[in-house]
């Protein structure tokens, strides 16, 4: 990055997304100096008055270079500036792909900033923020710049609307930012306890969970220039990230005495779950529409979305038939085998229907159109001019109970492929000479009996200031309540019976023992609900080794500070290697939801640990430097690198076991490089303020 002015420009382009680019930013201290041609038609006649109003008294003035040739943005006019933007809508995907290409093709950082400043007031604000974020993430000259958390840029997508009225009132009355009170976001505001699905609201409506879903789609866009879409094992990662979300969600259901979800595999049956999100879109000041109990999917006939439900069933049947045959057919009629190594990756791109799909005309657009069908079921023909519901937006989709039922159906298709694969054999599962002797987890903050873990509720803050357009300046904090766990560590005793040091990968999973009724789960049920907790490299010296791994170092999660971090140069690492990875680390599962909730009287789990042979794990990376941040490599891969594990994602639980292995206990008896421990997670229903 070339200079401080450019850093500031990138930072401020994230702020107040609905305000024109010429308005004051950074608490009234900074302003862009724009060429006259940058004022759009709405303000061109009054640009002199605007220049006078925003002309003096600023600490920072950021000069914006004129563009030798302005981009033609007619293609973006199909999406109105106050219309909702959806990454599941094919028209919107195409518009976003073109705008991303314009941003990426800017020949220098200065001209990139100028191009963004020119486009900002001429296109849909949410479209701009998405494309701007993707471009910042993928350009060589800006990829080290951290992206502002979406919950701060568009807080309306995450926070109950009455909070904003209180926030504006507080900021107007109390001018001293240091003495402003923090606005409380209610813990439960979308339904009463008469609705059983509300027991999972703490998970579905968690700000970190929904931010993760948004950021994952920034890292892995489905459309755009090929070099930013075609990432290593992208399709497989789409499968595995969502598969893990489902494993976690179903386990949370057991924690709350609810049955495992029913996949939405019958598209003509009523959807028994209703949902009324109680959040508002900042683009048009409308609330996201709700969905009544027993709503039915219908054919969609709207200006920018046309869909027949029968097409979705046809696409699903074709994909299932391809899985059963063991190959898919590309658009030229060539048969592409769904082999154990590449098959899941091919299916991931095909089912999500990205630009990498081998034959979109035949296999269709199943995943995305499912989101669209559900999101428009309240008004499929636009008779009442209603926008889509939360299922149509990647920042809000995970709030809806039906998200998990829909992805349960998608996951069942992936699982059909996995069920066809041969079980792992002894060579693939064993690690000669390695014996795991002991396994336990201990809390690091309290003296309790090992293998007993604790969860509770915690209050934390999020800054709403960046997203409060046309409002008072200064920080505005809202306080929300979320699940949290006491920090803990794994303690593993391992013997290396060889005479030389050996390298391996330590894989840790958490498996529920029983369902909501206390009925024990069989091995196949446990493996499909196995929650990946951590994965890290180990070097085992000859003899006895003791491995200590902190829960905060999980390869699945990112800490709170990365989920809700401020941006700007003062908040970035100074070390260049750390800085190179810093921006990417915004992608990841929130650390505060690493553990399932458990139950007040304790809930039992099998903690499974396996050390696999590095000879089967190792990846020949183009850059051997390790990531220096706690990024979520299991869910998000590594920036500009290959996925850091040669094994299939979810190994060894991604395939069924042989018939002679009927339990985790039996599995660990056969293979000495594996071990299980019976652990208990207890939920303490108290609320504790997060340490500052």
Secondary structure as UniProt FT lines:
FT   HELIX           4..13
FT   TURN            17..18
FT   TURN            21..22
FT   TURN            26..29
FT   STRAND          30..33
FT   HELIX           36..38
FT   TURN            41..43
FT   HELIX           44..46
FT   HELIX           47..53
FT   STRAND          60..63
FT   HELIX           74..78
FT   TURN            81..82
FT   TURN            87..88
FT   HELIX           90..105
FT   HELIX           109..120
FT   TURN            121..122
FT   HELIX           125..138
FT   TURN            140..144
FT   HELIX           150..153
FT   HELIX           155..157
FT   HELIX           162..173
FT   HELIX           177..179
FT   STRAND          183..184
FT   TURN            193..194
FT   HELIX           196..200
FT   HELIX           201..204
FT   HELIX           207..219
FT   HELIX           226..229
FT   TURN            232..233
FT   HELIX           234..255
FT   TURN            256..257
FT   TURN            267..268
FT   STRAND          280..281
FT   TURN            282..285
FT   STRAND          286..287
FT   TURN            293..294
FT   STRAND          300..301
FT   STRAND          306..307
FT   HELIX           309..325
FT   STRAND          327..329
FT   TURN            331..332
FT   STRAND          335..337
FT   TURN            340..342
FT   HELIX           343..352
FT   TURN            355..356
FT   HELIX           360..363
FT   HELIX           366..375
FT   TURN            376..378
FT   TURN            380..381
FT   TURN            383..384
FT   HELIX           390..392
FT   TURN            394..396
FT   HELIX           397..399
FT   HELIX           401..420
FT   HELIX           426..429
FT   TURN            432..433
FT   STRAND          434..443
FT   TURN            450..451
FT   STRAND          452..463
FT   HELIX           465..467
FT   TURN            469..470
FT   STRAND          477..485
FT   STRAND          488..496
FT   STRAND          502..512
FT   TURN            516..517
FT   HELIX           523..528
FT   STRAND          531..540
FT   STRAND          543..550
FT   HELIX           551..553
FT   STRAND          557..558
FT   HELIX           560..563
FT   HELIX           569..571
FT   HELIX           576..582
FT   HELIX           583..586
FT   STRAND          589..590
FT   HELIX           591..593
FT   TURN            600..601
FT   STRAND          603..613
FT   HELIX           614..617
FT   HELIX           633..636
FT   TURN            639..640
FT   TURN            649..654
FT   TURN            659..660
FT   HELIX           664..670
FT   TURN            672..673
FT   STRAND          674..689
//
